[in-house]
Amino acid sequence: MQNEKKMLTILKFNEWLWLFFVIVSVGCSIYMLAVGDRSQALYFLILIFLSGFFYSFKKRQRKRHEKRIFEAEEKQK
C-alpha cells in the first residue's frame, strides 16, 4: 500500500507539472502575440494543446489510481 501512495504522489506531481507547462505556454503565447511574432506564437499554441492533452490524460490516470486505492482499502476493512 505504501508503494501505491508513492505512485499517487508521483502522479499528482506529474499532473501539476503539465498544468504548469500549460500556464507558461499561455503566457509565452500571449507575449509573442503582443510583440508581433506570430510564427513563434503558433509554436506555443501547439504546446498549449499538447500540454493540455497530457494534463487531462494524467489527471484521468490519477483519478483511476485513486479509485483503485480506495477500493483496495474498502476490501481490507
C-alpha positions, 0 to 999 in steps of 0.5 A: 500500500505504501508503494501505491501512495508513492505512485499517487504522489508521483502522479499528482506531481506529474499532473501539476507539472503539465498544468504548469507547462500549460500556464507558461505556454499561455503566457509565452503565447500571449507575449509573442502575440503582443510583440508581433511574432506570430510564427513563434506564437503558433509554436506555443499554441501547439504546446498549449494543446499538447500540454493540455492533452497530457494534463487531462490524460494524467489527471484521468490516470490519477483519478483511476489510481485513486479509485483503485486505492480506495477500493483496495482499502474498502476490501481490507476493512 
